[in-house]
């Protein structure tokens, strides 16, 4: 997915609070698959926060995970997509595309969408004040892979 396509997706969600870096990285993900996964993440927030789209934050971050800090998650450059809102996001859990998918990361529909979108890693968090989030990591497209 090109950075300009991600930019368009962010602009298409004015009903959410959008946080983003000044420069968006390109990702190795199919646009349609990404949109489905993002939709599942937003739907999960709406279910948890009582159908209040203006109380949802869509955050995009460029993230580098160093090998020595990676632990069980993959190392490398990623575009992290986070949906944060009020509500119960427990239990905190992680998702790995190579693991068994049992629906514990928000639900089976999101796990299926993340698999289709080639997400590299995902997790949920419980935040203070009856809030939480779900974050998915997508591999950054390198110059060699993008043909540039």
BATORSE-895543 format. One record per atom (N, C-alpha, C): residue number from 1; atom name; x, y, z. Coordinates in steps of 0.001 Angstrom, whole numbers, padded with zeros to 6 digits, always signed. Example, Ala and Ser with C-alpha at 12.3 -4.5 7.8 and 13.67 -1.06 7.14 Angstrom:
! residues 2
[atom 1; N; [+013190; -005690; +007800]]
[atom 1; CA; [+012300; -004500; +007800]]
[atom 1; C; [+013200; -003300; +007800]]
[atom 2; N; [+012850; -002250; +007080]]
[atom 2; CA; [+013670; -001060; +007140]]
[atom 2; C; [+012900; +000030; +007870]]
***
This chain:
! residues 148
[atom 1; N; [+000852; -001162; +000000]]
[atom 1; CA; [+000000; +000000; +000000]]
[atom 1; C; [+000905; +001233; +000000]]
[atom 2; N; [+000635; +002108; -000907]]
[atom 2; CA; [+001400; +003346; -001011]]
[atom 2; C; [+001072; +004285; +000141]]
[atom 3; N; [+002008; +005160; +000474]]
[atom 3; CA; [+001768; +006153; +001518]]
[atom 3; C; [+000584; +007047; +001149]]
[atom 4; N; [+000432; +007363; -000135]]
[atom 4; CA; [-000687; +008205; -000571]]
[atom 4; C; [-002026; +007484; -000373]]
[atom 5; N; [-002045; +006157; -000497]]
[atom 5; CA; [-003273; +005407; -000243]]
[atom 5; C; [-003618; +005418; +001244]]
[atom 6; N; [-002598; +005268; +002090]]
[atom 6; CA; [-002826; +005361; +003532]]
[atom 6; C; [-003308; +006756; +003906]]
[atom 7; N; [-002716; +007765; +003296]]
[atom 7; CA; [-003154; +009152; +003510]]
[atom 7; C; [-004638; +009300; +003175]]
[atom 8; N; [-005060; +008730; +002059]]
[atom 8; CA; [-006458; +008785; +001661]]
[atom 8; C; [-007370; +008096; +002663]]
[atom 9; N; [-006939; +006969; +003197]]
[atom 9; CA; [-007731; +006255; +004197]]
[atom 9; C; [-007883; +007108; +005450]]
[atom 10; N; [-006809; +007742; +005887]]
[atom 10; CA; [-006889; +008596; +007073]]
[atom 10; C; [-007831; +009769; +006832]]
[atom 11; N; [-007763; +010361; +005654]]
[atom 11; CA; [-008646; +011479; +005330]]
[atom 11; C; [-010107; +011043; +005226]]
[atom 12; N; [-010344; +009776; +004939]]
[atom 12; CA; [-011706; +009257; +004794]]
[atom 12; C; [-012356; +008949; +006145]]
[atom 13; N; [-011650; +009180; +007238]]
[atom 13; CA; [-012178; +008892; +008575]]
[atom 13; C; [-012234; +010162; +009438]]
[atom 14; N; [-012890; +011221; +008979]]
[atom 14; CA; [-012923; +012462; +009759]]
[atom 14; C; [-013747; +012348; +011039]]
[atom 15; N; [-014563; +011308; +011153]]
[atom 15; CA; [-015382; +011113; +012340]]
[atom 15; C; [-014579; +010522; +013495]]
[atom 16; N; [-013338; +010089; +013233]]
[atom 16; CA; [-012435; +009587; +014263]]
[atom 16; C; [-011379; +010646; +014561]]
[atom 17; N; [-010786; +010572; +015748]]
[atom 17; CA; [-009593; +011375; +016029]]
[atom 17; C; [-008428; +010667; +015352]]
[atom 18; N; [-007724; +011353; +014488]]
[atom 18; CA; [-006628; +010732; +013748]]
[atom 18; C; [-005306; +011329; +014221]]
[atom 19; N; [-004369; +010454; +014567]]
[atom 19; CA; [-003008; +010839; +014943]]
[atom 19; C; [-002077; +010145; +013964]]
[atom 20; N; [-001084; +010881; +013464]]
[atom 20; CA; [-000206; +010309; +012441]]
[atom 20; C; [+001122; +011042; +012416]]
[atom 21; N; [+002155; +010380; +011910]]
[atom 21; CA; [+003446; +011051; +011762]]
[atom 21; C; [+003421; +011969; +010535]]
[atom 22; N; [+004351; +012909; +010457]]
[atom 22; CA; [+004402; +013799; +009289]]
[atom 22; C; [+004646; +013049; +007980]]
[atom 23; N; [+005440; +011973; +008038]]
[atom 23; CA; [+005720; +011175; +006840]]
[atom 23; C; [+005213; +009755; +007079]]
[atom 24; N; [+004349; +009291; +006199]]
[atom 24; CA; [+003837; +007930; +006298]]
[atom 24; C; [+004720; +006977; +005501]]
[atom 25; N; [+005009; +005819; +006070]]
[atom 25; CA; [+005756; +004802; +005360]]
[atom 25; C; [+004803; +003972; +004507]]
[atom 26; N; [+005317; +003440; +003402]]
[atom 26; CA; [+004564; +002491; +002602]]
[atom 26; C; [+004604; +001138; +003293]]
[atom 27; N; [+003577; +000333; +003039]]
[atom 27; CA; [+003510; -000984; +003667]]
[atom 27; C; [+003408; -002077; +002615]]
[atom 28; N; [+003783; -003279; +003020]]
[atom 28; CA; [+003606; -004464; +002183]]
[atom 28; C; [+002263; -005095; +002527]]
[atom 29; N; [+001190; -004442; +002137]]
[atom 29; CA; [-000143; -004954; +002401]]
[atom 29; C; [-001051; -004554; +001240]]
[atom 30; N; [-001965; -005434; +000904]]
[atom 30; CA; [-002957; -005155; -000120]]
[atom 30; C; [-003954; -004137; +000425]]
[atom 31; N; [-004281; -003129; -000359]]
[atom 31; CA; [-005157; -002044; +000079]]
[atom 31; C; [-006509; -002574; +000553]]
[atom 32; N; [-007148; -003421; -000228]]
[atom 32; CA; [-008475; -003932; +000139]]
[atom 32; C; [-008429; -004731; +001439]]
[atom 33; N; [-007410; -005560; +001592]]
[atom 33; CA; [-007273; -006350; +002816]]
[atom 33; C; [-007029; -005449; +004019]]
[atom 34; N; [-006229; -004407; +003838]]
[atom 34; CA; [-005969; -003466; +004922]]
[atom 34; C; [-007256; -002764; +005348]]
[atom 35; N; [-008044; -002315; +004381]]
[atom 35; CA; [-009290; -001614; +004695]]
[atom 35; C; [-010229; -002523; +005487]]
[atom 36; N; [-010296; -003802; +005120]]
[atom 36; CA; [-011148; -004731; +005875]]
[atom 36; C; [-010653; -004880; +007312]]
[atom 37; N; [-009349; -005036; +007492]]
[atom 37; CA; [-008801; -005189; +008840]]
[atom 37; C; [-009050; -003923; +009670]]
[atom 38; N; [-008841; -002758; +009067]]
[atom 38; CA; [-009095; -001508; +009781]]
[atom 38; C; [-010571; -001412; +010158]]
[atom 39; N; [-011445; -001797; +009253]]
[atom 39; CA; [-012873; -001787; +009550]]
[atom 39; C; [-013223; -002679; +010728]]
[atom 40; N; [-012606; -003844; +010804]]
[atom 40; CA; [-012845; -004752; +011937]]
[atom 40; C; [-012340; -004132; +013235]]
[atom 41; N; [-011213; -003422; +013175]]
[atom 41; CA; [-010682; -002767; +014372]]
[atom 41; C; [-011629; -001653; +014839]]
[atom 42; N; [-012126; -000871; +013904]]
[atom 42; CA; [-013058; +000205; +014244]]
[atom 42; C; [-014360; -000373; +014796]]
[atom 43; N; [-014855; -001442; +014183]]
[atom 43; CA; [-016076; -002083; +014672]]
[atom 43; C; [-015900; -002575; +016106]]
[atom 44; N; [-014739; -003127; +016420]]
[atom 44; CA; [-014474; -003587; +017785]]
[atom 44; C; [-014542; -002425; +018770]]
[atom 45; N; [-014005; -001278; +018378]]
[atom 45; CA; [-014057; -000102; +019255]]
[atom 45; C; [-015490; +000379; +019438]]
[atom 46; N; [-016260; +000390; +018368]]
[atom 46; CA; [-017657; +000834; +018459]]
[atom 46; C; [-018470; -000062; +019387]]
[atom 47; N; [-018237; -001358; +019333]]
[atom 47; CA; [-018935; -002291; +020221]]
[atom 47; C; [-018566; -002003; +021669]]
[atom 48; N; [-017301; -001706; +021917]]
[atom 48; CA; [-016830; -001508; +023281]]
[atom 48; C; [-017193; -000140; +023854]]
[atom 49; N; [-017312; +000883; +022999]]
[atom 49; CA; [-017510; +002235; +023547]]
[atom 49; C; [-018946; +002744; +023409]]
[atom 50; N; [-019883; +001891; +023068]]
[atom 50; CA; [-021276; +002311; +022994]]
[atom 50; C; [-021630; +003057; +021723]]
[atom 51; N; [-020963; +002725; +020616]]
[atom 51; CA; [-021271; +003296; +019291]]
[atom 51; C; [-020972; +004794; +019200]]
[atom 52; N; [-019852; +005225; +019757]]
[atom 52; CA; [-019453; +006640; +019728]]
[atom 52; C; [-018211; +006824; +018850]]
[atom 53; N; [-018373; +007000; +017527]]
[atom 53; CA; [-017191; +007119; +016653]]
[atom 53; C; [-016286; +008303; +017001]]
[atom 54; N; [-016840; +009391; +017502]]
[atom 54; CA; [-016012; +010557; +017823]]
[atom 54; C; [-015128; +010320; +019043]]
[atom 55; N; [-015356; +009198; +019752]]
[atom 55; CA; [-014545; +008849; +020913]]
[atom 55; C; [-013489; +007795; +020590]]
[atom 56; N; [-013257; +007566; +019308]]
[atom 56; CA; [-012258; +006592; +018859]]
[atom 56; C; [-011063; +007338; +018286]]
[atom 57; N; [-009879; +006891; +018646]]
[atom 57; CA; [-008647; +007439; +018086]]
[atom 57; C; [-008028; +006411; +017150]]
[atom 58; N; [-007722; +006847; +015942]]
[atom 58; CA; [-006991; +006058; +014952]]
[atom 58; C; [-005583; +006622; +014910]]
[atom 59; N; [-004617; +005832; +015341]]
[atom 59; CA; [-003235; +006272; +015402]]
[atom 59; C; [-002398; +005455; +014425]]
[atom 60; N; [-001577; +006146; +013655]]
[atom 60; CA; [-000617; +005509; +012755]]
[atom 60; C; [+000772; +005899; +013230]]
[atom 61; N; [+001639; +004912; +013370]]
[atom 61; CA; [+003014; +005175; +013815]]
[atom 61; C; [+003991; +004393; +012958]]
[atom 62; N; [+005110; +005010; +012641]]
[atom 62; CA; [+006235; +004322; +012009]]
[atom 62; C; [+007073; +003749; +013147]]
[atom 63; N; [+007283; +002433; +013149]]
[atom 63; CA; [+007925; +001770; +014277]]
[atom 63; C; [+009079; +000905; +013787]]
[atom 64; N; [+010211; +001009; +014469]]
[atom 64; CA; [+011331; +000104; +014233]]
[atom 64; C; [+011526; -000728; +015489]]
[atom 65; N; [+011473; -002044; +015330]]
[atom 65; CA; [+011695; -002972; +016430]]
[atom 65; C; [+013086; -003565; +016233]]
[atom 66; N; [+013992; -003227; +017132]]
[atom 66; CA; [+015368; -003731; +017062]]
[atom 66; C; [+015389; -005203; +017476]]
[atom 67; N; [+016247; -006017; +016844]]
[atom 67; CA; [+016285; -007450; +017157]]
[atom 67; C; [+016488; -007738; +018647]]
[atom 68; N; [+017347; -006963; +019307]]
[atom 68; CA; [+017621; -007232; +020724]]
[atom 68; C; [+016443; -006866; +021629]]
[atom 69; N; [+015490; -006089; +021129]]
[atom 69; CA; [+014325; -005691; +021922]]
[atom 69; C; [+013053; -006424; +021501]]
[atom 70; N; [+013132; -007234; +020459]]
[atom 70; CA; [+011926; -007815; +019863]]
[atom 70; C; [+011220; -008827; +020753]]
[atom 71; N; [+011952; -009617; +021488]]
[atom 71; CA; [+011298; -010665; +022269]]
[atom 71; C; [+010540; -011601; +021342]]
[atom 72; N; [+009252; -011803; +021615]]
[atom 72; CA; [+008470; -012723; +020802]]
[atom 72; C; [+007866; -012078; +019557]]
[atom 73; N; [+008004; -010763; +019425]]
[atom 73; CA; [+007481; -010110; +018228]]
[atom 73; C; [+008568; -010014; +017168]]
[atom 74; N; [+008204; -009826; +015913]]
[atom 74; CA; [+009228; -009759; +014864]]
[atom 74; C; [+010018; -008458; +014930]]
[atom 75; N; [+011250; -008522; +014492]]
[atom 75; CA; [+012086; -007326; +014399]]
[atom 75; C; [+011919; -006730; +013002]]
[atom 76; N; [+012171; -005437; +012890]]
[atom 76; CA; [+012116; -004780; +011588]]
[atom 76; C; [+011370; -003468; +011639]]
[atom 77; N; [+011081; -002942; +010458]]
[atom 77; CA; [+010345; -001683; +010314]]
[atom 77; C; [+008883; -001992; +010012]]
[atom 78; N; [+007994; -001295; +010713]]
[atom 78; CA; [+006560; -001551; +010593]]
[atom 78; C; [+005778; -000246; +010593]]
[atom 79; N; [+004591; -000306; +010016]]
[atom 79; CA; [+003587; +000729; +010204]]
[atom 79; C; [+002596; +000135; +011191]]
[atom 80; N; [+002490; +000766; +012362]]
[atom 80; CA; [+001585; +000287; +013406]]
[atom 80; C; [+000291; +001086; +013336]]
[atom 81; N; [-000815; +000373; +013312]]
[atom 81; CA; [-002144; +000976; +013284]]
[atom 81; C; [-002806; +000644; +014615]]
[atom 82; N; [-003194; +001678; +015359]]
[atom 82; CA; [-003843; +001491; +016651]]
[atom 82; C; [-005219; +002117; +016634]]
[atom 83; N; [-006187; +001398; +017168]]
[atom 83; CA; [-007513; +001924; +017434]]
[atom 83; C; [-007667; +001921; +018951]]
[atom 84; N; [-007951; +003109; +019509]]
[atom 84; CA; [-008071; +003276; +020965]]
[atom 84; C; [-009452; +003859; +021278]]
[atom 85; N; [-010097; +003326; +022304]]
[atom 85; CA; [-011393; +003861; +022714]]
[atom 85; C; [-011706; +003420; +024133]]
[atom 86; N; [-012793; +003945; +024655]]
[atom 86; CA; [-013289; +003504; +025942]]
[atom 86; C; [-013818; +002085; +025843]]
[atom 87; N; [-014073; +001496; +026996]]
[atom 87; CA; [-014648; +000172; +027038]]
[atom 87; C; [-013684; -000884; +027541]]
[atom 88; N; [-014186; -002090; +027610]]
[atom 88; CA; [-013431; -003230; +028126]]
[atom 88; C; [-012681; -003920; +026995]]
[atom 89; N; [-011367; -003848; +027027]]
[atom 89; CA; [-010519; -004474; +026015]]
[atom 89; C; [-009771; -005683; +026582]]
[atom 90; N; [-010211; -006173; +027718]]
[atom 90; CA; [-009535; -007319; +028324]]
[atom 90; C; [-009964; -008611; +027630]]
[atom 91; N; [-009116; -009617; +027728]]
[atom 91; CA; [-007797; -009606; +028348]]
[atom 91; C; [-006742; -009061; +027386]]
[atom 92; N; [-005664; -008563; +027960]]
[atom 92; CA; [-004551; -008173; +027101]]
[atom 92; C; [-003988; -009430; +026461]]
[atom 93; N; [-003746; -009343; +025171]]
[atom 93; CA; [-003261; -010531; +024463]]
[atom 93; C; [-002455; -010111; +023245]]
[atom 94; N; [-001727; -011059; +022693]]
[atom 94; CA; [-000971; -010819; +021467]]
[atom 94; C; [-001463; -011773; +020392]]
[atom 95; N; [-001166; -011415; +019152]]
[atom 95; CA; [-001541; -012229; +017995]]
[atom 95; C; [-000334; -012327; +017082]]
[atom 96; N; [-000056; -013530; +016645]]
[atom 96; CA; [+001052; -013806; +015744]]
[atom 96; C; [+000468; -014594; +014572]]
[atom 97; N; [+000778; -014214; +013332]]
[atom 97; CA; [+000170; -014915; +012205]]
[atom 97; C; [+000490; -016403; +012163]]
[atom 98; N; [+001569; -016835; +012812]]
[atom 98; CA; [+001947; -018243; +012796]]
[atom 98; C; [+001286; -019042; +013917]]
[atom 99; N; [+000616; -018360; +014839]]
[atom 99; CA; [+000004; -019037; +015982]]
[atom 99; C; [-001406; -019508; +015675]]
[atom 100; N; [-001939; -020289; +016585]]
[atom 100; CA; [-003331; -020724; +016499]]
[atom 100; C; [-004227; -019512; +016739]]
[atom 101; N; [-005245; -019347; +015902]]
[atom 101; CA; [-006149; -018210; +016024]]
[atom 101; C; [-007455; -018681; +016645]]
[atom 102; N; [-007681; -018219; +017861]]
[atom 102; CA; [-008844; -018690; +018614]]
[atom 102; C; [-009853; -017581; +018904]]
[atom 103; N; [-009656; -016412; +018312]]
[atom 103; CA; [-010584; -015308; +018535]]
[atom 103; C; [-010284; -014487; +019763]]
[atom 104; N; [-009215; -014791; +020491]]
[atom 104; CA; [-008934; -014056; +021729]]
[atom 104; C; [-008434; -012633; +021471]]
[atom 105; N; [-007966; -012330; +020268]]
[atom 105; CA; [-007586; -010956; +019929]]
[atom 105; C; [-008824; -010283; +019338]]
[atom 106; N; [-009661; -009742; +020167]]
[atom 106; CA; [-010883; -009022; +019805]]
[atom 106; C; [-011953; -009959; +019231]]
[atom 107; N; [-011604; -010820; +018299]]
[atom 107; CA; [-012571; -011750; +017724]]
[atom 107; C; [-012017; -012423; +016482]]
[atom 108; N; [-012682; -013460; +016055]]
[atom 108; CA; [-012230; -014226; +014886]]
[atom 108; C; [-012244; -013397; +013605]]
[atom 109; N; [-013236; -012504; +013453]]
[atom 109; CA; [-013304; -011702; +012228]]
[atom 109; C; [-012061; -010833; +012073]]
[atom 110; N; [-011600; -010226; +013165]]
[atom 110; CA; [-010387; -009411; +013082]]
[atom 110; C; [-009181; -010293; +012802]]
[atom 111; N; [-009081; -011424; +013456]]
[atom 111; CA; [-007940; -012303; +013222]]
[atom 111; C; [-007885; -012776; +011777]]
[atom 112; N; [-009028; -013090; +011203]]
[atom 112; CA; [-009083; -013488; +009795]]
[atom 112; C; [-008648; -012330; +008902]]
[atom 113; N; [-009133; -011125; +009207]]
[atom 113; CA; [-008770; -009949; +008411]]
[atom 113; C; [-007281; -009645; +008524]]
[atom 114; N; [-006709; -009785; +009704]]
[atom 114; CA; [-005267; -009551; +009880]]
[atom 114; C; [-004453; -010567; +009102]]
[atom 115; N; [-004899; -011816; +009097]]
[atom 115; CA; [-004206; -012850; +008334]]
[atom 115; C; [-004244; -012526; +006845]]
[atom 116; N; [-005413; -012151; +006350]]
[atom 116; CA; [-005566; -011811; +004929]]
[atom 116; C; [-004719; -010604; +004558]]
[atom 117; N; [-004597; -009655; +005476]]
[atom 117; CA; [-003838; -008429; +005222]]
[atom 117; C; [-002334; -008603; +005463]]
[atom 118; N; [-001907; -009790; +005818]]
[atom 118; CA; [-000487; -010082; +006069]]
[atom 118; C; [+000103; -009241; +007193]]
[atom 119; N; [-000694; -009021; +008239]]
[atom 119; CA; [-000171; -008333; +009417]]
[atom 119; C; [+000926; -009193; +010035]]
[atom 120; N; [+001917; -008529; +010616]]
[atom 120; CA; [+003057; -009239; +011188]]
[atom 120; C; [+002892; -009518; +012679]]
[atom 121; N; [+002042; -008743; +013352]]
[atom 121; CA; [+001913; -008855; +014808]]
[atom 121; C; [+000746; -007977; +015224]]
[atom 122; N; [+000096; -008323; +016318]]
[atom 122; CA; [-000972; -007480; +016856]]
[atom 122; C; [-001083; -007727; +018354]]
[atom 123; N; [-001669; -006766; +019046]]
[atom 123; CA; [-001883; -006929; +020486]]
[atom 123; C; [-003008; -006016; +020952]]
[atom 124; N; [-003575; -006368; +022091]]
[atom 124; CA; [-004544; -005506; +022756]]
[atom 124; C; [-003935; -005034; +024070]]
[atom 125; N; [-004439; -003875; +024524]]
[atom 125; CA; [-003986; -003315; +025801]]
[atom 125; C; [-005176; -002768; +026561]]
[atom 126; N; [-005142; -002919; +027857]]
[atom 126; CA; [-006079; -002247; +028742]]
[atom 126; C; [-005383; -000973; +029215]]
[atom 127; N; [-006040; +000146; +029040]]
[atom 127; CA; [-005494; +001431; +029462]]
[atom 127; C; [-006273; +001930; +030674]]
[atom 128; N; [-005757; +002914; +031355]]
[atom 128; CA; [-006439; +003437; +032528]]
[atom 128; C; [-007747; +004116; +032145]]
[atom 129; N; [-008652; +004188; +033082]]
[atom 129; CA; [-009893; +004914; +032872]]
[atom 129; C; [-010886; +004199; +031975]]
[atom 130; N; [-011010; +002890; +032080]]
[atom 130; CA; [-011967; +002121; +031284]]
[atom 130; C; [-011767; +002364; +029789]]
[atom 131; N; [-010558; +002159; +029342]]
[atom 131; CA; [-010224; +002327; +027925]]
[atom 131; C; [-009227; +001256; +027534]]
[atom 132; N; [-009049; +001102; +026230]]
[atom 132; CA; [-008095; +000133; +025741]]
[atom 132; C; [-007838; +000344; +024266]]
[atom 133; N; [-007074; -000586; +023697]]
[atom 133; CA; [-006704; -000433; +022290]]
[atom 133; C; [-006359; -001780; +021672]]
[atom 134; N; [-006360; -001763; +020349]]
[atom 134; CA; [-005845; -002875; +019570]]
[atom 134; C; [-004874; -002277; +018552]]
[atom 135; N; [-003731; -002911; +018397]]
[atom 135; CA; [-002687; -002432; +017488]]
[atom 135; C; [-002266; -003567; +016570]]
[atom 136; N; [-002116; -003240; +015286]]
[atom 136; CA; [-001620; -004202; +014305]]
[atom 136; C; [-000382; -003629; +013628]]
[atom 137; N; [+000617; -004468; +013425]]
[atom 137; CA; [+001865; -004077; +012774]]
[atom 137; C; [+001865; -004630; +011354]]
[atom 138; N; [+002175; -003767; +010390]]
[atom 138; CA; [+002294; -004169; +008984]]
[atom 138; C; [+003719; -003884; +008533]]
[atom 139; N; [+004361; -004836; +007844]]
[atom 139; CA; [+005743; -004622; +007402]]
[atom 139; C; [+005870; -003402; +006489]]
[atom 140; N; [+006922; -002645; +006739]]
[atom 140; CA; [+007224; -001506; +005881]]
[atom 140; C; [+007723; -002023; +004543]]
[atom 141; N; [+007277; -001382; +003470]]
[atom 141; CA; [+007765; -001725; +002143]]
[atom 141; C; [+009133; -001076; +001974]]
[atom 142; N; [+010111; -001894; +001613]]
[atom 142; CA; [+011446; -001364; +001389]]
[atom 142; C; [+011575; -000906; -000065]]
[atom 143; N; [+012571; -000100; -000334]]
[atom 143; CA; [+012788; +000396; -001694]]
[atom 143; C; [+012954; -000758; -002679]]
[atom 144; N; [+013658; -001796; -002266]]
[atom 144; CA; [+013884; -002946; -003145]]
[atom 144; C; [+012572; -003650; -003480]]
[atom 145; N; [+011695; -003830; -002478]]
[atom 145; CA; [+010433; -004529; -002706]]
[atom 145; C; [+009434; -003662; -003460]]
[atom 146; N; [+009539; -002351; -003362]]
[atom 146; CA; [+008564; -001493; -004043]]
[atom 146; C; [+009003; -001155; -005461]]
[atom 147; N; [+010194; -001614; -005840]]
[atom 147; CA; [+010675; -001388; -007193]]
[atom 147; C; [+011263; -000013; -007429]]
[atom 148; N; [+011637; +000658; -006363]]
[atom 148; CA; [+012212; +002000; -006493]]
[atom 148; C; [+013688; +002002; -006229]]
***
